[in-house]
């Protein structure tokens, strides 16, 4: 039994696309400024594909197009564990400040050269090179990402 495609929830990408297409209709003269403002406000509160498509019922193309539903990139963190990065990434991330402490101890005891303080930078750069975008924790989940009116 398949669910109704108009009941599928939408995300930020679909909302941004709809606002961009409403802007095209306004620049073509199909929508006035007030109506454009009303419709973009409704886009911001839309939760499903059906609610979004209702705003384009009386308009020709361009209309929003939706990609096939895909699985999330990363599973949500289990309750009680705020960091959903892989164990290897978390260990490597812990090594960055630990290498800073080791560099300080080495500087004060064995080596009297300033370049031992480059060790933490090397760990951070290598971590970014190895893990790429997944190296940083998800900022949006922690409230540091760009805020949109419909979030």
C-alpha positions as CSV (number, residue, x, y, z in Angstrom):
1,X,0.0,0.0,0.0
2,X,1.6,3.2,-1.2
3,X,1.1,6.5,0.7
4,X,-0.2,9.6,-1.1
5,X,2.8,11.5,-2.5
6,X,1.2,14.8,-1.6
7,X,1.5,13.9,2.1
8,X,5.3,13.5,1.9
9,X,7.0,16.1,4.1
10,X,9.2,18.7,2.5
11,X,12.5,20.2,3.6
12,X,14.4,23.5,3.3
13,X,15.6,22.7,-0.2
14,X,12.0,22.3,-1.5
15,X,10.9,25.5,0.3
16,X,13.8,27.5,-1.2
17,X,13.0,26.2,-4.7
18,X,9.4,27.1,-4.3
19,X,10.2,30.7,-3.2
20,X,12.6,31.1,-6.1
21,X,9.9,29.9,-8.6
22,X,7.4,32.3,-7.0
23,X,9.9,35.0,-7.5
24,X,10.1,34.1,-11.2
25,X,6.3,34.4,-11.4
26,X,6.4,37.8,-9.7
27,X,9.1,39.1,-12.1
28,X,7.0,37.9,-15.0
29,X,4.0,39.9,-13.7
30,X,1.8,37.0,-12.8
31,X,1.9,37.8,-9.1
32,X,1.8,41.2,-7.4
33,X,4.1,42.1,-4.5
34,X,1.4,41.5,-1.9
35,X,0.4,38.2,-3.3
36,X,4.0,37.1,-3.6
37,X,4.5,38.0,0.1
38,X,1.4,36.0,1.1
39,X,2.5,33.0,-0.9
40,X,6.1,33.0,0.4
41,X,4.8,33.2,3.9
42,X,2.6,30.1,3.2
43,X,5.7,28.4,1.7
44,X,7.5,29.0,5.0
45,X,4.8,27.2,6.9
46,X,4.2,24.4,4.4
47,X,4.9,21.0,5.7
48,X,3.9,18.7,2.8
49,X,4.3,18.6,-0.9
50,X,0.5,19.0,-1.3
51,X,0.5,22.2,0.7
52,X,3.3,23.6,-1.4
53,X,1.7,22.6,-4.7
54,X,-1.6,24.3,-3.7
55,X,0.3,27.6,-4.0
56,X,1.0,26.9,-7.7
57,X,-2.5,25.7,-8.8
58,X,-3.3,28.8,-10.7
59,X,0.2,29.3,-12.1
60,X,1.9,27.8,-15.2
61,X,5.4,26.4,-15.1
62,X,7.8,26.8,-13.4
63,X,6.4,24.7,-10.6
64,X,8.2,22.9,-7.8
65,X,9.6,19.5,-8.7
66,X,10.4,17.0,-6.1
67,X,13.2,14.4,-6.1
68,X,12.5,10.8,-5.0
69,X,12.6,10.3,-1.3
70,X,16.0,9.3,-0.1
71,X,17.3,7.8,3.1
72,X,18.9,10.3,5.5
73,X,22.6,10.7,5.3
74,X,23.3,10.0,8.9
75,X,21.2,8.3,11.5
76,X,20.1,10.5,14.4
77,X,22.1,10.2,17.6
78,X,20.7,7.8,20.2
79,X,19.2,9.5,23.3
80,X,21.9,10.5,25.8
81,X,24.7,10.6,23.2
82,X,25.0,14.0,21.6
83,X,27.7,13.1,19.1
84,X,26.7,10.9,16.2
85,X,30.1,10.8,14.5
86,X,31.8,7.5,14.0
87,X,34.0,6.2,16.8
88,X,37.2,6.8,14.7
89,X,36.2,10.4,14.1
90,X,35.5,11.0,17.8
91,X,38.9,9.5,18.8
92,X,40.7,11.5,16.2
93,X,38.9,14.7,17.4
94,X,39.9,14.0,20.9
95,X,43.5,13.6,19.8
96,X,43.7,17.2,18.7
97,X,43.5,18.8,22.2
98,X,45.5,15.9,23.6
99,X,48.3,16.6,21.2
100,X,48.2,20.2,22.3
101,X,48.8,19.1,25.9
102,X,51.6,16.7,24.7
103,X,53.2,19.6,22.7
104,X,53.2,21.8,25.8
105,X,54.8,19.1,28.0
106,X,57.4,18.4,25.3
107,X,58.2,22.1,25.0
108,X,58.6,22.5,28.8
109,X,60.6,19.3,29.4
110,X,62.5,18.1,26.3
111,X,62.3,20.4,23.3
112,X,62.7,24.1,23.6
113,X,61.6,24.8,20.0
114,X,58.4,26.6,19.2
115,X,57.5,24.3,16.3
116,X,56.3,21.5,18.7
117,X,53.2,23.6,18.9
118,X,52.5,22.7,15.2
119,X,51.7,19.1,16.3
120,X,48.0,19.9,17.1
121,X,47.6,21.8,13.9
122,X,48.9,18.8,12.0
123,X,46.4,16.5,13.7
124,X,43.5,18.9,12.9
125,X,44.6,19.2,9.2
126,X,45.0,15.5,8.8
127,X,41.6,14.9,10.4
128,X,40.0,17.3,8.0
129,X,41.8,15.6,5.1
130,X,40.8,12.1,6.2
131,X,37.2,12.7,7.2
132,X,36.2,15.7,5.0
133,X,32.9,17.3,5.8
134,X,32.0,14.6,8.4
135,X,35.0,15.9,10.5
136,X,33.0,18.7,12.0
137,X,30.0,18.0,14.2
138,X,26.6,18.9,12.8
139,X,26.2,22.6,13.7
140,X,22.6,22.8,12.7
141,X,21.6,20.1,15.2
142,X,23.2,22.1,18.0
143,X,21.5,25.4,17.1
144,X,24.6,27.1,15.5
145,X,23.5,26.8,11.9
146,X,21.7,29.3,9.7
147,X,18.2,29.9,11.0
148,X,15.3,30.1,8.6
149,X,11.9,31.5,9.4
150,X,10.2,28.0,9.0
151,X,12.6,26.2,11.4
